[in-house]
Amino acid sequence: MITNRTRSVSKRIASTLLLLGAALCIAPPLQAGVSDIQDAINKAGKQRMLTQKIMGSYAMLGMNFQPEQSTQRLRDSSALFESQLNDLRAFPINDAVTQQLEKVTTGWASLKPKLDQAPQKEQAAALSQELDALMASANQAVTLITEAAGGGAGEIVNLSGRQRMLSQRMNALYMLRAWGATGFDFEAEFKKAVAEFKQAHTKLAASGLTTPQIKAILERTEKSFIWFERSAIKQSDTYVPALVLRAADRILKEMNDATAQYASL
């Protein structure tokens, strides 16, 4: 016999299950480690990008551009760099990769405390060079992991992933210039990054591994890059950081999608 009390208990249980199910649907997924060697190339390649995203965020914060968002962007990028580094170190590939990741870890440990300090324009060039050195160390890790993959989609994953880095490097160099930082030739470095992005984009578009789905992403990326280039090329003394940032981040998102698809081949 079903009593009112039984019905009440059943309703409470059903309500609890509904709330639990809703929570499971909206809860963010747990941070995954490295699933395979292609994923390792993807994540290691993303480390290069994060060094430049960190630099751009530092410069934006220094010139008080969107300070709350720039602060959060800097914190999130730093946290992701560290968590992915831990993921990569926990995924054994070979001794050469392990040794290189230890070098990246040492470089990161030296640099990280400086990111907790208030941005200083006179320190920007030195910090940028230190982040570039960390990027070079991370890039060597990508190279070694790609070699360990022994062909397949590894090289194209590496190339596509590097485009993510270039999107943020171009943005960082623009922001440093807008901030008025001095210390090295930002203009020459910016032009070099633009040329490298264009060259790699042409190579990706011509690759036999580029599926119709990836080709569609690359076409959207090209449109975003044209918008970025028009916004970033200095026509006067007026800077437009909001437009440049929006275009750079759109390129980053698109190339992140393309790299993930290459990694899944």
N, C-alpha and C positions, 0 to 999 in steps of 0.2 A: 504494500500500500504506500503510495507516494504522499507524504505529508507536506504541509506548507514549509516546515523546517527543511525537509529534504530539497524542496524546490529552491529555497533560499541559498542553501549551501551550493547547489548545482550552479545557480546563477553566479555566485561569487567565484567559483572555480572557473566557469566559462569566461567571466570578465577578466580574471587574472591571466588566463591563457591568451586572451585577445591582446592584453597589454604587453605580455611577454613577446608575442609574435610581432607586434608593432615595433617593439624595442629592437628585436633582432633585425627587422627590415631596415631601420634607420641607423643602427649602430655602425660606425666605420669599421671596415675590415681590419683584422690584425695585420701588422706589418710583416710581410712575407720576407723570407730570406732569399737566397739565390736558388732558382729552380734548376738551371742547367747552364752550360757554358755560354750559350747565346745570351741568356739573361745576364750572365756575368759581364759580358762585353757591353751590354746595354747599360747596366748599372755603373760599371767602371767609367764608361763614356759620359754618363750623366755627372760624374764627379768633376770632370773638366768644366762642364757648363756651370756647376754650382760655384766654382771659384770666381767666375766672371759675374755671376748674379750677385754674389756677396760684394764684389767691388762696386758694382753699379748701385746696390742698395746703400752702401757706405757713402758714396758720393751724393746720392739723392738726399740722404739724411743730413749730410754735411751742409748742403745748400738749402736745407729746411723745405724740401719739396715733399709734400704729403708725408709729414714726419711720422704720424702713427702707422701708416701703411708701410713706410720705408723701414721703420724699426721692426715691425712684424716680419717683413720680407727678409730682413737680415737675420733675424732669429730663426725663422723657419728654414732658410737655406743652410745655415750653420748646423742646425739640428739634423737635417736630412743628410748633409755631407757626412756627419759623424755616424749616423745609424747605417748608412749604406756602406761606409768603410768597415764597420763591424760585420755587416752581412758578408762582404767580400772576403774578409779575413777568416770567416767561419766556413768558407767554401773552398776546400783544398783543391788546387789544380796542379801545381808543381813547385819546386823549390825556388825557381827564379821569380815566379809571381808572388810567392810568400815573402821573399826578401824585398821585392819592390814595394809591396803594400806596407811593409814595415817602414820603409823610407817615407812613404806618404803619411803614415801615422806620426812619425817624428816631425815632419814638416808641419802637419796640422797642429800638433801639440804646441809647437813654438809660436804659431801664428794666432791661434784661437784667443788667447788673452787680450790681444790688441783690438779685437772686434768688440770687446766689452767696454772699451774706452770711448769717450765722446770723439766723433770724427774731427780731425784736424787737417786743414788744407795743406799745411806744410809737410805733413806726413803721408799725404795721399800717393805721391809718386813711389815712395819706398814701399808702401803697403801693396800697391799695384804690382810692383816688381816681385814682391814676395809671393803674392797670389799667383803670378805668372809662373814662378818657379814651382809652386805646388801643382799648378795645372800641368806643367811639363812632366813632373814626377807621376801624376795620375795618368797622363797620356802614355808614358812608358809602360805602366801597368796594363793599359788597354792593348798596347802593341803585343805584349807578352801573352796576354790571354787570347788575343786573336790568333797568334801563332800556334798556341796550344790547341785551338779549335780545329786547326788543320784544314782550312778551306771552308766550303759550304757558304753560308750567308754571313760568315764572320766579318769579312772585309767590308761588305756593304753596310752591315750594322754599324761598324766603326765609323764609316764615312758619313752615314746619315746622322749618327749620334753627334759627330763633330759639328754638324750644322746647328745643333742646339747650342753648343758652346759659342759659336760665332754670333748667333743672334744676341746673346747676352754680352759678348765681348764688344760688339758694335755699340750696344746700348751703354755699357760701362764707359767706354771711351768718349762717347757723346756727353754723358753726364759729368765726367771729369773735366771736359773742356768747358761745359756750361758753368761748372762750379768755379772755374778759373784756376784749377790746379796747374802747377808747373813741375818740371823735372825731367820730362822727356817729350819726344815729338808725338803727341796724341794724334795729330792730323795724319801723319804718315802711317801710324799703326791702324787708324780707322780705315784709311783707303786700302791698306793691305788686307784687312779683315773682309771688307766688301768684295774685293777681287777674289779672295779664296772662297767666299760663300757662292759667288756666281759660278766659279769653275766647278765646284763640287756639285752644285745643283744640276749643271749640264750633264755631268757624269752619272748622277743618280737617274735622271730622266732617260738616259740612253741605256741603262743597265738591263740585261735580260732578266734580272730578278725583280724588276719593278712591275708589279701586277697592276691591272687596271684600277684597283682600289687605291693603291699607293700613288699611281700616276695622278689620280684625281686630287689627292692630298698635295702632291707637288705643284699642281697647277694653282691650287689655292695659296700655297706658300709663295709662289712667284708673284701673285697679285699683292700679297701682304708685303713682300720685299720691295716691290715698286713703290708702295705707299710709304714704307719705312725710309727708303732712299730719298724720296722727294721731301720728306719731313726733316731728315737728318742733315742733308747737305746745307751748309751754312750760306744763306743768301745775304744775310745782314748780321747786325749785332744782336738780333732777337733770337732767343732760343725757345724751342717748343718741347720741353721735356715730356709733357703729358702725351702728345701725339707720338713721339718717338718710343716711349715706353709701351704704349698700347700696341703699336705695330710690332715691336720686338717680341713682346709676350705672345702675340698671335702667331708669329713665326715659330716661337719656342713650342707652343702647344701643337701646332701642325706637324713640326718635325719630330716631336715626341711620339705622336700617333704613327707617323711613318716609320720611325725606328722600331717601335713595338711590333709593327706588322712585319718588318724585315726580320726581326728577331724570332718571329713565330714561324718563318718559312722552314 
